[in-house]
């Protein structure tokens, strides 16, 4: 093993969680700050908890809300278009309808 290339080992490194829990472990860093530990992790506590350090949950919720709004707008646009097509069909007869009327008139 080469000398003076390995980091220092701290057998009593202090780990501090965001919930306030502290414990000691071995590490190459003397103090460690953690977001989640076994006291506050949902797997161990059985409680659902959102951990959002960078605002990712809010951004996701914002995107889903925007997509819902756009989806309802699209549905309204589609319903308006179909209504417009139906109105045109009733207002103006198609070529097929005109030919059928001409046949009826020529037959009678």
N, C-alpha and C positions, 0 to 999 in steps of 0.2 A: 504494500500500500504506500502510495506517495505521501510525503509529508507536506503540510501547509497548502493543500489544495481543497480540503474538505471544509464545509462550513462548521461553525461552532454548534455544539449540541447543548440544548437547555433541557435538562430532565424535569424541571419544575416550571414549564411554560404555562402562563395563566391564560385561560380562554374565557372571554366575556361575551355573553350573548346579548342581543337587543332586548330580550325580556328581563334581563337582570341576573340571570343565572351565571355562576362562575364555577370553573373547575380547573384542575391542573392536568397537564399531559406533557409528553416529551415532544420537542419540536426544535427546528433550527431558528425559530423566531421567539424572542422572549415573551411577547404579548400578542395575542390573537383576538380579533373582534369578529364575531359570527352573527349572522342574521337570524339563524334558526338553530336550536339545540334540541336535545331529546325532551326537554320540559315543555317546549312550545310547538314542536312539530306535530302536524295533524295526524300523522300515522300513529304516534304514541299517545296523543291526547284524545283522539276521536272527535275533535272539533274541526270544522272547516274554517280555514283562515287564509285570507289572501295576503301574500307577501309581495309587495310592490315596491321595489327599490328605485325603479326608473320611470314610474308612471305608465308602465306597459298595460296594466289592467284598464286604466281610464282611457288610454288610446284605443284599446280594443273595443271597449264598450261604446266609445264615440263612433268608431267606424261601423259597428253593427247598427247603431241607431241611424246613421246617415244612409246605410244601405237599405234599411227598412223604409225610410222616407222615400228614397229613390224608387224602390220597388212599388210603393203605393202610387207614386206619380206615374210610373210606367203603366200600371194597370189602368189608371184613369185615362191616359192618352190612348191606350189600346181600345178601351170601351168607347171613347169618343169617336175614334176612327171607324169602329164597326157600326156605330149608330149612324155615322155620316154615310157610310156605304149603303146601309139599309134604306136610309132616306132617299139616296139617289136612285136606288132600285125602284122605289115606289113613285118617285117624281117623274123619272124618265123611263119609258119602256125600253127593253133591250131589243136588239135586232131580231132575236128569236121570237120575242113577243110580237113585234111588228109583222113578221112574216106569218105568224099564226093568225093574226087578225086579218091580214090580206087574204089568206086562204079561206077563212070563214066568210069574208065578204064576197069573194069571187064564187064560192060554192052556193051562196044563197041568192 
